Amino acid sequence: MSNELYSRDLGSQRGLGTLEDSDDSGTLSMHTPQIKTSSTAVPNENPDAKRLIWRDIYAEVIQRRSIFGLLKSVGATQNRVVLDQVSGFAEPGQLTFIMGSSGAGKSTLLNILTQKRMRGMRIFGEIAINNQLVEMGDIKKYSAYVQQDDLFIAEMTVQEQLMFAARLRMPSIFSETMRKETVEDVITMMGLVSCRDTKIGKDSQKSISKGEKKRLSFASEILTDPSILFCDEPTSGLDSYMALQVVAALKVLASKGKTVISTIHQPSSQVYELADRLILMAQGQVAYQGIAADVGNFFQSCSYPRPIYTSLPDHFMKVLSRSENDTEQDHIRKVEEIIEAFESSDAAKYAHYVTHVKVSSAKRKIKYVSGVGKGYSASWFVQSWWLFVRSLRTLIRNPIVLRVRLVQVSAVSLILGLIYYDSKLTADTLMNYKGAALRASSDMIYMFMFPCIYVFVAELPVVIREYQANTYSPIAYFIAANAADSMQYVLFPTAYSLIVYSLAGTLVKHEFGYSRSFQQYLRFNILNVVVANLSASLGYAAACICGTAPIAVTFVPIITSPLFVFAGFFIDLRSLPFYFKIFPHISWFKYAYEAHLILLLTPIDEIEGCHNDWIYNSSSTCTSNNGNNILRSLGFSPDYYWVNVLILVAMIVVIRGLALIIFTVRVRRS
């Protein structure tokens, strides 16, 4: 195999110019004009073209240690080597496949190049772009990464998703008109015209197809015009036709002069023929690296000719995989022979020339750069505004969720209002008032906390993905999402307050007339809004701490149930043992319960059946002749309504601040 293989004119290979929609179903017609590129693919001829080179990449998984890492576990093995002196390169204008069986090291290599999932590994080697050594983090300046799973906000349309990405990721020098024009060009290039106004949706909803989602992932990443594009298993979960469409889209991007590198699993013959170069991994080493179409000749030279009617990728993957008749030693020996044969080939010599001769020989440990860049394209205000718009749009486009929540609030408030309808405070009905106060407090906590957890956790993977793409700050997202959600935590508690007060408002009506009752209603509504927002804060904190909804909804009762006991309804807080004295002070139920009791009891100047200041007998629950004295007998102060409200507001600030810190750490550590 001569070096002439590496100076072929790419125009002689199959190429794709554009992807065009053929009908409303979103299917594509693929045109195959000749791609005009340099015969030698020298990246320096185009300042935006980037030849990516990696040299002597060595990676091993660090074994866990016991006793806080001081001593190795008994019988622990040595660190497992996953990549052993792997070198290679990818040219601009070419589509490069990285293939290999499970455990061969292809995903690890891609993770190192993209700086993903590197924790727990020791890595050495060098990275170069256009023959110039760079730090690992510098690759992010020139590249984009399309991961295997396509994560989007389901309520957004294709065009809205691309405009959102354009506004936050394209440089600030671009005007709004230029961003829209770029989005239109990308929609046309990726064949998304027919579904541009369709909601992205989820798997359980009517949505765009999987192939369109994958092309939307490509479109979202190329808005910034990256020189290098990494793809992780882009055809995973797709049928053969959709897989061909997706890889054809990659071919189009390569034809624009981009360096496209993709891991791929079991490609069909048609898909494989679109590849320009192949890097074949086996046992953590390179088993072949060169022109994809010539891998068959290489395996034939190794005494593994391709059987008739067998596709080329199926053939070499079968050779490198362990068969049922092979022992482990036989399989290892066979793979080692193939690796040795490649290392002595002309293709390996050319690869060595590109990766070692043209680049200086200094070797150093690859620097792991925390974070995703030195800055964002959009300002913090711009990020927050468009995140707020997206969150609000997502909320409005979920009418079923809003209707269900409205029905829930209406039903609960209606039942509570009817139970306490026209209830008068007497010596025997004090428990009704205490129950109404506790019920109103717990309704606001539990009705809004758990739905908040599920919604927030559902968006967490999307936020992590967009943060990794350097789209926006996690702080901007958290504040914008909170601002958008806070609207429902005002409207629904207001509806709850209106229904409950309309039915059970006679609890606080007395000779002072309507104005005093309306004042009491406003206080009742304010208290419910504050407690509902506190509930949302608890939901945010639980979601950020746990990361998944099942764990969060299991974790929350561990905190809320004990604090519920310390509200003051089930036990006189003054009789608590000294080691429990602190808990009422951190129980939001206590402050909400006390505030509700103050609203209910302070307007009552005389209790029917109670004529003395203090009545103690076994036949009556009456302990006082007015509401203020009842509050004092329970250990509460009639003048502490606003104090309780302010404490609840302070709790909101503290809990959301804690949630913000945990959320930011979780996203950045991802």
ABEGO torsion letter per residue (X at the ends): XBAAAAABBAAABBBBABBBBABAAGBBBBBBBBBBBBAAGBAAABAABBBBBBBGBBBBBBBBBBGGGABBBBGBBBBBBABBGBBBBBBBGBBBBBBEBBGAGAAAAAAAAAGBGABGBBBBEBBBBGGBBBBAAAAAAABBBBBABBBBBAABBAAAAAAAAAAAABBAABBAAAAAAAAAAAAAAAGAAAAAABBAEBAABBBBBAAAAAAAAAAAAAAAGBABBBBBGAABGBBAAAAAAAAAAAAAAAAAGBBBBBBBBGBBAAAAAABABBBBBBGGBBABBEBAAAAAAAAAAAGBBBBBGBBAAAAAAAAABBBAABBAAAAAAAAAAAAAAAAABAAAAAAAAAAAAABBABBBBBBBBBEAEABBABBAAAAAAAAAAAAAAAAAABAAAAAAAAAAAAAAAAAAAAAABGBBBBAAAAAAAAAAAAAAAAAAAAAAAAAAAAAAAAAAAAAAAAAAAGABBAAAAAAAAAAAAAAAAAAAAAAAAAAAAAAAAAAABBAAEAAAAAAAAAAAAAAAAAAAAAAAAAAAAAAAAAGBAAAAAAAAAAAAAAAAAAAGAABBAAABBAAAAAAAAABAAAAAAAAAAAAAAAABABBBGBABABBBBAABABABABAAAAAAAAGBBAAAAAAAAAAAAAAAAAAAAAAAAAAAAAAAAX
